Amino acid sequence: MIDFPALMQLAEASAAVTQKCACSSVPLAAWQSLPTSLELEKLEEVGTLVEDPYDEPTFKEYHPNGTRYESEDAPIAPRYYPANLSQVLRCQVCGRHFLRYNEAGGYFTELRMRALRPELLVDAAL
């Protein structure tokens, strides 16, 4: 599991990348369905934010300033949904980092992603 200081380092490294890359053709500023233009084989998993795969995770979201799940400025709080179900991916071409989780609704599953942005990371306790 990736702890908060390590996650912040990955986010800062990602923010420092300036080169154009296919992975950033869609901004992924907020959680969204996996873009069809994104080539998953070019992304490698570097770790998980899942604390205990055998424990029931919380589905409580963290929005102290009135943001919502789909807000581009919504905080990324690793102990809260959906970050607490996420894997951290790194683009093998440019080095940008993303969060990915599998949204499992009643009748569907869908991969969703979000860019890992250091200015939005919050080490909030449950």
Secondary structure as UniProt FT lines:
FT   HELIX           4..15
FT   HELIX           22..24
FT   STRAND          32..33
FT   TURN            36..37
FT   HELIX           40..42
FT   STRAND          43..48
FT   TURN            53..54
FT   TURN            64..65
FT   TURN            69..70
FT   TURN            72..73
FT   TURN            78..79
FT   TURN            81..82
FT   HELIX           83..85
FT   STRAND          87..91
FT   TURN            92..94
FT   STRAND          97..104
FT   STRAND          109..115
FT   HELIX           118..120
//
